[in-house]
């Protein structure tokens, strides 16, 4: 091997550095560049010249500076202690950086992603003499109050356990077991490393049958995402992508949440860090941070690290999936990631395709979203990764390349609408432009949980669609020329919008909505529609329906009754029925019935 | 051009001759021991020094961006000296009350500030973990901002404007009036001018002087007649100053950067001179990252007494909000104040557009304990109703106002009242937040209670005093 001293920087242009004396280097090998030892990755080789993508600021880096090869690809550290953590794009722990220096991130700082001194209580589940195959669990560690961490044999390792430690406290690097494999004895530790650009293997893919419940009505009830599915949230600025992502991170019923803040605002990550430790998981009552990992590569952090942050995140997700858990990956925003690809490709002088993006953009997007799925893991458990990617189309124009290509590889489309956002109708997911291909997959689950779901959903969407057409007419001639039967549709659609589709992320009772309550609210509004339609056909004026005392209560029901107060909703439903009965009675017998 | 006042000790090699000069770029061959982003002094034929910085470096040559323009430079006679460090600004609190040029050199005839504290103008990213979430309400005394798009300390909230709209007057009013409700002292002002006209700069200086704020302000002016590349450094210089004042001296700083569109155009100029692959409308593909490296230098830091609040003015070419500059800015900043030409033409000052304006941090800075308990619901309700007004106006244009339903006519009245009573105010009128909220309720009371879905009964009981039902 060539002596290290011969590898030297030969040129610098922003995050792209060229080096000579790199004949032995491998593609995607990690190198340390310059006196500060900036972390970089070899992305192109030409003779003994290498192009290096550097993950830190290269100011004052000079030709002739040393380049040190590490011989290993960029890898993530896997093991207990990841949960509750917040990392930058190359898995440097941000709290560690803060403790190490000060509030500012300086180039060249190196800190282990996991604490090597901390001891974890390990309980072996296998004994000497047992066979251990790849992905199978050796033992477990209570990582947080919420999550049991399984220590697994890494992919590729199969053999017979020669010895295993007793239950007790061990560090990440302590040997836990010795396994006799075909290639000789191997030691197993809690700490494992995995190359960041390589997907972790699985046994097989499974069909998606269960929804990923988010507690958000328009998503769960109208455009559901399956556990193991993919969804995209496109929206111009100010339409609420980030708030929607935060809501999903807070309330999704996945066991592990991976939030990748990719090229977004620093304060948004701070907000998550402030809120999550205090928020409780609605199902277990534990702090949400115990199931959450944050990757924060904000917009002003180096762009190359933004490119890799997506892979760092998805690898951590796959590691927990391999333990048989359901994981939700929330990436905000994949457009910034695509822009990082574009910037780096331009520096490498690659031939650009649409709008300057590299021709490989669709492939890269497809590869990323294909890492979602419901699977049988190597160890035989059922795990899943769901991916929700936010997209920030320039000018809010969904025809741009990132939105278009993402659409091809995802099956759920939650289109955020500027006009709705302007009216502070949140979440501003537009019911006519959005779709979900998981409706059929998860219908059976819903029907079991809340009978009548499918009919209610279809009726709701049909009503909203008819209302949109009526609005076109209203725009031209005003609402007064419409007959009451059509004005009823407009009236009910307004109720649906205000009483069901909008959801206040900051209201204690409204921020999360159980599937049972979602269906109950929907049934309440549609009951008014079905009965109202009959009454209007029999001659009751719409004004009488509008002035029912239940109507305003119905509008506020979403924030009046919590999930635990379902009887309040049932009571309201009875009172509505009673009022409608009275109307019908008056219609049939009253003196004004012929009016 | 003046001789640099803070030239470092003589060191580094001097080179004579360039192989190529193109736009703002100079290509110098066979350089040694030169770093990326290093500062370069270039001696022009007239004997003046110009500053530049290294954009690209290889074993054979360096690409230098000349911040003061390349006009008059000649390939053979050009002399360049590499200073061995990246661009640094001497910072000290004594710089308050002073005016500097776009590169941080005195422009008011005064002496160069003495300071041994030199800071890299590129700054460093703030560790997100070290940030403190901004939530202290700033009262600007402007109802459209305080009531509906409230600003908090540490926020970055730009003004999206168009040519001819009164963004400078609005910014000046914010500078004069902004402060926390219970505090008397205002902000320390850092002003960065990029490519604006002399009389606009003059207006801002006069505003600061007349309001007595000049003593607490530092100005960095790179005006329209200054070389356009210089502008690329001006906001960085200003923000470096702001960071020193905020995080080393514990002051609350309000940074005004104007006009960001000029800054972006300079960036485009350099990009195209380098032969880069252009993105949308010819702007470089890294425009987002570059803007983020400026806007993200706002905020609060845990444990530091001071803060940086940013407001930037950008003029939208042809009032187009989807133009790359406002578009990418909107994706980075925490909301935007949008000025509306139609309101302006109807004589309403400040012409702040109701619907597209937004403050993302408002939700955490208003309400009980911050402004008043009714504030969030009131703002949300005003937005919802105003959105409906827009629809009714569209309808009225088609069928005529007479044929509108009585309810829709009410909405028109409400819209008019909102614009004339809430939005409209004097340039020197400083409304306390309580007054702003009271006007909001007064306007909302023009609508029947049934229409106000976002207001709880308890709040309505307390504040709403309108007609219960339509006839």
HADDOCK unambig.tbl for C-alpha pairs under 7 A between the chains (distance, minus, plus):
assign (segid A and resid 10 and name CA) (segid B and resid 58 and name CA) 5.53 0.50 0.50
assign (segid A and resid 10 and name CA) (segid B and resid 59 and name CA) 5.42 0.50 0.50
assign (segid A and resid 11 and name CA) (segid B and resid 57 and name CA) 5.27 0.50 0.50
assign (segid A and resid 11 and name CA) (segid B and resid 58 and name CA) 3.70 0.50 0.50
assign (segid A and resid 11 and name CA) (segid B and resid 59 and name CA) 6.19 0.50 0.50
assign (segid A and resid 12 and name CA) (segid B and resid 36 and name CA) 6.18 0.50 0.50
assign (segid A and resid 12 and name CA) (segid B and resid 56 and name CA) 5.78 0.50 0.50
assign (segid A and resid 12 and name CA) (segid B and resid 57 and name CA) 5.18 0.50 0.50
assign (segid A and resid 12 and name CA) (segid B and resid 58 and name CA) 6.25 0.50 0.50
assign (segid A and resid 13 and name CA) (segid B and resid 55 and name CA) 6.66 0.50 0.50
assign (segid A and resid 13 and name CA) (segid B and resid 56 and name CA) 4.67 0.50 0.50
assign (segid A and resid 13 and name CA) (segid B and resid 57 and name CA) 6.56 0.50 0.50
assign (segid A and resid 58 and name CA) (segid B and resid 36 and name CA) 6.86 0.50 0.50
assign (segid A and resid 59 and name CA) (segid B and resid 36 and name CA) 5.28 0.50 0.50
assign (segid A and resid 59 and name CA) (segid B and resid 37 and name CA) 5.43 0.50 0.50
assign (segid A and resid 60 and name CA) (segid B and resid 35 and name CA) 4.12 0.50 0.50
assign (segid A and resid 60 and name CA) (segid B and resid 36 and name CA) 4.66 0.50 0.50
assign (segid A and resid 60 and name CA) (segid B and resid 37 and name CA) 5.91 0.50 0.50
assign (segid A and resid 60 and name CA) (segid B and resid 38 and name CA) 5.99 0.50 0.50
assign (segid A and resid 60 and name CA) (segid B and resid 85 and name CA) 6.73 0.50 0.50
assign (segid A and resid 60 and name CA) (segid B and resid 86 and name CA) 6.54 0.50 0.50
assign (segid A and resid 61 and name CA) (segid B and resid 35 and name CA) 4.90 0.50 0.50
assign (segid A and resid 61 and name CA) (segid B and resid 36 and name CA) 5.43 0.50 0.50
assign (segid A and resid 62 and name CA) (segid B and resid 33 and name CA) 6.24 0.50 0.50
assign (segid A and resid 62 and name CA) (segid B and resid 34 and name CA) 5.66 0.50 0.50
assign (segid A and resid 62 and name CA) (segid B and resid 35 and name CA) 4.20 0.50 0.50
assign (segid A and resid 62 and name CA) (segid B and resid 36 and name CA) 6.34 0.50 0.50
assign (segid A and resid 63 and name CA) (segid B and resid 33 and name CA) 6.88 0.50 0.50
assign (segid A and resid 63 and name CA) (segid B and resid 58 and name CA) 6.23 0.50 0.50
assign (segid A and resid 63 and name CA) (segid B and resid 59 and name CA) 5.99 0.50 0.50
assign (segid A and resid 94 and name CA) (segid B and resid 127 and name CA) 6.74 0.50 0.50
assign (segid A and resid 94 and name CA) (segid B and resid 129 and name CA) 6.30 0.50 0.50
assign (segid A and resid 95 and name CA) (segid B and resid 129 and name CA) 6.17 0.50 0.50
assign (segid A and resid 98 and name CA) (segid B and resid 130 and name CA) 6.78 0.50 0.50
assign (segid A and resid 103 and name CA) (segid B and resid 126 and name CA) 5.87 0.50 0.50
assign (segid A and resid 103 and name CA) (segid B and resid 127 and name CA) 5.53 0.50 0.50
assign (segid A and resid 103 and name CA) (segid B and resid 130 and name CA) 5.20 0.50 0.50
assign (segid A and resid 104 and name CA) (segid B and resid 124 and name CA) 5.86 0.50 0.50
assign (segid A and resid 104 and name CA) (segid B and resid 125 and name CA) 5.78 0.50 0.50
assign (segid A and resid 104 and name CA) (segid B and resid 126 and name CA) 4.62 0.50 0.50
assign (segid A and resid 104 and name CA) (segid B and resid 127 and name CA) 5.42 0.50 0.50
assign (segid A and resid 105 and name CA) (segid B and resid 124 and name CA) 6.22 0.50 0.50
assign (segid A and resid 105 and name CA) (segid B and resid 125 and name CA) 5.66 0.50 0.50
assign (segid A and resid 105 and name CA) (segid B and resid 126 and name CA) 6.16 0.50 0.50
assign (segid A and resid 105 and name CA) (segid B and resid 127 and name CA) 5.69 0.50 0.50
assign (segid A and resid 106 and name CA) (segid B and resid 124 and name CA) 6.71 0.50 0.50
assign (segid A and resid 237 and name CA) (segid B and resid 330 and name CA) 5.83 0.50 0.50
assign (segid A and resid 237 and name CA) (segid B and resid 331 and name CA) 5.26 0.50 0.50
assign (segid A and resid 238 and name CA) (segid B and resid 335 and name CA) 6.93 0.50 0.50
assign (segid A and resid 265 and name CA) (segid B and resid 332 and name CA) 6.33 0.50 0.50
assign (segid A and resid 266 and name CA) (segid B and resid 128 and name CA) 5.31 0.50 0.50
assign (segid A and resid 267 and name CA) (segid B and resid 128 and name CA) 6.99 0.50 0.50
assign (segid A and resid 267 and name CA) (segid B and resid 133 and name CA) 6.21 0.50 0.50
assign (segid A and resid 269 and name CA) (segid B and resid 128 and name CA) 6.35 0.50 0.50
assign (segid A and resid 270 and name CA) (segid B and resid 128 and name CA) 5.87 0.50 0.50
assign (segid A and resid 270 and name CA) (segid B and resid 129 and name CA) 6.31 0.50 0.50
assign (segid A and resid 270 and name CA) (segid B and resid 131 and name CA) 6.25 0.50 0.50
assign (segid A and resid 270 and name CA) (segid B and resid 132 and name CA) 6.86 0.50 0.50
assign (segid A and resid 270 and name CA) (segid B and resid 133 and name CA) 6.01 0.50 0.50
assign (segid A and resid 271 and name CA) (segid B and resid 133 and name CA) 6.21 0.50 0.50
assign (segid A and resid 299 and name CA) (segid B and resid 289 and name CA) 6.10 0.50 0.50
assign (segid A and resid 299 and name CA) (segid B and resid 292 and name CA) 5.65 0.50 0.50
assign (segid A and resid 300 and name CA) (segid B and resid 125 and name CA) 6.04 0.50 0.50
assign (segid A and resid 300 and name CA) (segid B and resid 289 and name CA) 6.37 0.50 0.50
assign (segid A and resid 300 and name CA) (segid B and resid 292 and name CA) 5.33 0.50 0.50
assign (segid A and resid 300 and name CA) (segid B and resid 293 and name CA) 4.71 0.50 0.50
assign (segid A and resid 300 and name CA) (segid B and resid 296 and name CA) 6.40 0.50 0.50
assign (segid A and resid 301 and name CA) (segid B and resid 125 and name CA) 5.98 0.50 0.50
assign (segid A and resid 343 and name CA) (segid B and resid 285 and name CA) 6.09 0.50 0.50
assign (segid A and resid 343 and name CA) (segid B and resid 286 and name CA) 6.10 0.50 0.50
assign (segid A and resid 346 and name CA) (segid B and resid 277 and name CA) 6.65 0.50 0.50
assign (segid A and resid 355 and name CA) (segid B and resid 279 and name CA) 5.90 0.50 0.50
assign (segid A and resid 355 and name CA) (segid B and resid 280 and name CA) 6.80 0.50 0.50
assign (segid A and resid 356 and name CA) (segid B and resid 277 and name CA) 6.77 0.50 0.50
assign (segid A and resid 356 and name CA) (segid B and resid 278 and name CA) 6.91 0.50 0.50
assign (segid A and resid 356 and name CA) (segid B and resid 279 and name CA) 5.74 0.50 0.50
assign (segid A and resid 394 and name CA) (segid B and resid 327 and name CA) 6.52 0.50 0.50
assign (segid A and resid 395 and name CA) (segid B and resid 322 and name CA) 4.14 0.50 0.50
assign (segid A and resid 395 and name CA) (segid B and resid 323 and name CA) 6.93 0.50 0.50
assign (segid A and resid 395 and name CA) (segid B and resid 327 and name CA) 5.90 0.50 0.50
assign (segid A and resid 422 and name CA) (segid B and resid 355 and name CA) 4.96 0.50 0.50
assign (segid A and resid 422 and name CA) (segid B and resid 356 and name CA) 5.85 0.50 0.50
assign (segid A and resid 423 and name CA) (segid B and resid 355 and name CA) 6.80 0.50 0.50
assign (segid A and resid 423 and name CA) (segid B and resid 383 and name CA) 5.66 0.50 0.50
assign (segid A and resid 423 and name CA) (segid B and resid 384 and name CA) 4.78 0.50 0.50
assign (segid A and resid 423 and name CA) (segid B and resid 387 and name CA) 5.10 0.50 0.50
assign (segid A and resid 424 and name CA) (segid B and resid 380 and name CA) 6.62 0.50 0.50
assign (segid A and resid 424 and name CA) (segid B and resid 383 and name CA) 6.42 0.50 0.50
assign (segid A and resid 424 and name CA) (segid B and resid 384 and name CA) 6.15 0.50 0.50
assign (segid A and resid 475 and name CA) (segid B and resid 395 and name CA) 5.36 0.50 0.50
assign (segid A and resid 476 and name CA) (segid B and resid 395 and name CA) 6.70 0.50 0.50
assign (segid A and resid 476 and name CA) (segid B and resid 398 and name CA) 6.28 0.50 0.50
assign (segid A and resid 477 and name CA) (segid B and resid 399 and name CA) 6.04 0.50 0.50
assign (segid A and resid 478 and name CA) (segid B and resid 395 and name CA) 6.61 0.50 0.50
assign (segid A and resid 478 and name CA) (segid B and resid 404 and name CA) 6.99 0.50 0.50
